[in-house]
Amino acid sequence: MDLISLPPCSRRTELTTMANEQPMALSPASTSAIKISTTFLKTPVKTDQDILQNSMLEDDPNSNTILASTDLTGGNAANHLEKRPRWGPRHKGAQELAKLYSNGKRTQELVCVYICISLMVLNLALILRHFRFERISNVVVAAIFGILTADFGSGLVHWGADTWGSVDLPIVGKNFLRPFREHHIDPTSITRHDFIETNGDNFMVALPILGKLAWNFFTRTNAEIQQDYAISAYLFLCSIFIAMTNQIHKWSHTYWGLPRWVLFLQNNHIILPRRHHRIHHVAPHETYFCITTGWLNWPLEKIKFWSTLEAIIELSTGHKPRADDLKWAQKHT
């Protein structure tokens, strides 16, 4: 298999130190601060080989095992090689997380999907009703900003849910963080989810925007609607991209049977491409969080946006990023 060609920014640069620098005694607090800042400045380099060895090759799922040496004699040299899945539906952590998907969660997703689709249709009719051809340029600009907003929003939510919190948290943990933990150790599970399970939460996020937009159309005069038409178009298109983000994400993990129009959009990076998203699925999943189009991944990585936030939060609270994610990934028995 050929090595994946990555953009330069997907390879985080290492911190170089002076050879003649003298060691000095540090307090525990200073040591902690330096360790955090070093984590921020000297982050692992993602080489092409890293991508092949450490990402989950959904298009080539062979050899999906690690060999764990187990000492059977309490210190003797004889070892027993035990095969266990690195990832996928047979992984112990993935199986436990999948069982936490409840009937209550399913009901919430069903309600959100049906209400959101109804509001989409209603708002589309109202948008078209008030459309004026001379406003086409405003609609194009609104679409671009809507995409960018949805892409950044997807990255912010994705980063927050991947990096912080625990499945054990009441309400939020099992209902909203659980899918993120499951996805990292069984990324193909999203391809086995139906439309409701895949999109329920994103449709829920889009509901307030679509509801406010419909309210504006029904309570404002025609002159006020025309005056704010660009903003209305922006909010509508942004909400559509937000609602469709996880469907786009699902397509980025689907290697067989995609419609040609989806492949066209992926190949031209109009929506999230499959190989682009593979960069995120290199352990420890600490980069390339935007999953609507992925357009903002390169610039956000370039300015170290996510690692800066993580360093600030860790320094302020003492909580380590992705600790809960690692806990589930290490479950084997």
N, C-alpha and C positions, 0 to 999 in steps of 0.2 A: 504494500500500500504506500502511495506517495505521501511524503510529509506535507502537512497542511501549511500553506503559506499564510502567515499571520501579519497583521499590521504592526508596525514598529511599536505602537503604544500599548499593545497587549503584553509586551515584555517589560515588566517594571525594572527600572534601573537600580543597580546596587550602590550602596554607600561605600565610597573609597576612603580608606584611612591612611594617615601619614605613617610611614615606616619608622620614623624617628620619634614618634609620640611616646612620652613616658607615662607609665601607669601611675595612678594616684588612688588613695583611699577614698571611698565614697560612703555616705550614709545610706541606710536601706531605702529611704524615700528617694534619694537621688538616683540610686540604682534602678528603682522601679520606673522613674521618669525616663531615664536613659533607655531602658529596655523597651518602653512603649514607643519612644521617638525613633529608636532603631528599627522597630517593627514597621513604623511608618515610612522611614527613609530607605531601609534595606529590606525590601520585600522580595519574595522568591521570583526568580526569573522564569518566565514561561517560554521555554524553547519549543520548537516544533516537535522534538522528541517527547517532551513533557505531555503535549497534547495527545500524542498517540498512546503513551504508556499509562497515563493517569486519567484520561477522560473515558467515559463510558461509551464504547463504540456500538451504538444502537444499530448501525448499518452493518456491523460485523460482530454479532454477539458470541462468537466462538471463544473458548478459553476464558469464560466468565467465572474463574475461580482463583483463589489464592491458596498457596500451600503453606499451612501453618504447622511448624514442627512442634510436636507434643512429646515431652519426655515421659516415658512410661515406667522408668526404673528409678525415679527419685534421685537423679544425679549421674547415672551412668551415661555412657556415650550414645547408647542406642536410642534413636529417635523414631517416632512414628509420624509419617506425613499425612496430615488430615486435609482433605479438600473441602472448601466451603465457598459459597458464592460471594464475590466482591460486591455485587449489586443485583438488582432485579427482584422479581416476585418471590423467589425462594430465600431471599435474605431475611433473617429473623426480625430485624428492626422494621423492615418494610411490611412484613406480615402483621406485626402488632399494630402498626399505624393504620393499616388498611381496615382493621377490625374496629377502629374508633369512629369510622364514618357511620353516623347514626340516622335514624328515621327523622328525628327533629331537624337535623341539618339538611336532609333531603327536602323536607317540606319548605324550609326557608328558601332553598334554591329554586324550587318550583314556583313559589309565589313571586320571587324577585324576577325570574325570567319572564313570566307571563305579563306582569305589570309593566316591566321595562319595554317589552316588545310593543305593547299597546301604546305606550307613551312615544316610542320611536315613530310608529305609524302616524299618530296624531300630530306630532311636531313636524314631521316631514310634510304632511298635507298643509300645515300652517305656513311653513317656510316657503313652499312652492306657491301658495296662494298670494303671498306678499312679495314674491320675487319680482324684481325689475331688471331687465337685461343690462341696463347701464351699470348695474352693481356687480357684474360678473367678476371684475378685477378684485373687488372686496371679498367675494366668496373664495376666490383662489388664495388670497393672502390668509383669510380665515382658516382655510383648510390646512395650509402649511403650519400655521401656528397651533392649530388644533392637534395635528400629528405630533409636533414637538412637545406640546404640553402633555399629551397622553404618554409619549415615550418617556419623558422625564418622570411623570407620575408613576408609571409602571416600574421604573428603576427604583424610585424612592420606597414604594411599598414592598417591592421584591427584596431590596437590601434590608429594610427594617425587619421583615418577617424571617428572612434567611439568617440574619446576624444576631438578633436579640430575642429575648423571651424564651418561654419553655412550653412544651405541650401540656405540662401539668398546671398551667395557669387556668383559673376558672373561666369558663365561657370562651374566652379568646383562644386559649391553648388548643383544645380539641377541635374547635370549629373553624379556626382560621390559620393557626400556625401548623397544625398537623399536616395539611397537604404539602407545605413547603418542605417539611422534614422527610415525608415519604418520597417526594419528587427527587431528592438528591441521592437516595439509595435505591430508588426504582424509577428512574426517569421515564421509562416506557409505560408506566402505569397511566399516565395522562392520555396515552393513545388508546387505552382500554376504557376510558371514562366516556359516558354518553354526553350529549349536548348540555344537559341540565347540570351535571356534576362539573363539567369543564368550565361552564360560563356563569354559574349562579352567582358567585361572589362579585365578579366584575360587573355583571348587570346590576347588582345591588349598589355598587359604587356610583353607577351612572344614574340611578333613580333620582337623587335630589336635584341634579342638574336638569334632567328632562322635566321633572315636575315643576321647577321654578320657571323654566322656559315656557311651558304650556300656560302657566299662570300669567306670565307677562303678556302673552298673545291675547288672552281672554280679558284682561283687565286694562290694557292700554289702548289709547286711541290709535288710529291708523297712522297719524303723523308721528307719534312717539315710536311706533313700531318701525317706521321707515328710517327714523333718525338713528335708531340703535340696531339696524338690520345686520350690520357687520358683526356686532357683538353676539347677536342671536345666532348667526351662521357659525361663528367660532364655537359657541357653547354647544350647539347641536353636533357639529362635526367632531369636536373634542369628546363628547359623550359617546358617540358611535365608536370612535377608536378605543376609548377606555373599555367599553362593553365587549369589543371584539379582541382585546389583547390576549386573553388566555386561549381563544380559538387559534389565533396566530401562533401563540406559543406552542400549542398542541401540534400544529402543522410543522413547526421547526423540529419536532421529535418524530415525525412520521416519514419513513424512508420508502414506503411502498404505497402505490395506489392513490397518490394525490392528483387532483384534477390539473390539467395543463395550465389553466389560468393561475392557479396557486403557485405552481412551479415557475411560471413567468414572473410573478410578483417577487418570489424569493430570489430567483436568479438575477433580477435587476435591483435587488435590495430596496424594493418598495415596501415590503414587509420583512420581518425577521428571517434571515437565511439560516439554513440548518448548520452549516459549518461555522458561521459567525457565532451562533449560540453555543457551539461546542466549547468555545473558550471559557464560558462560565462554568461548564461542567467538569473542569479540572479541579480536583480537590486542592485547597479547601473552599472552593466556590466563593472567591473573594473579589471578583471583578466581572465586568460586562453584565450588569444587572438589568439594563433596559431591554424590554422584550416585546415592545409593540413594533417598532421598525429597527431598533438597534442603532439608529443614526447618532445618538448622543453618547454611545459607549466610548468611542475613541476620544472625543474631547474631554469627557468626564474623567477618564483614566489618565489623560495627558496632564490634567491639573491636580491629580491625586485626590479627587473629590471624596470618594468613599473612604479611602484609607485615612484621610484627614479627619473625617467625622468619627471614625472608629477610634483613632488615637485620642481625640478630645473626650469622647464618652468613656473610654477605658481609664484615662487619667483622672476623670472627674468622679467616676462611680466605682472603679475597681472591677467592673464586670468585663469578662473576656468575650470578644466577638466569636460567634458560632460555637460556643461551648455546648449548647443543647444539641446542635446539629451533629457535632462530633460524637456525642453520647449515643445517639441513635445509630450512627454509622458503625460504631464499634460493637453493636449487639450481634452476637453469633449463637448464643445458647439460650 
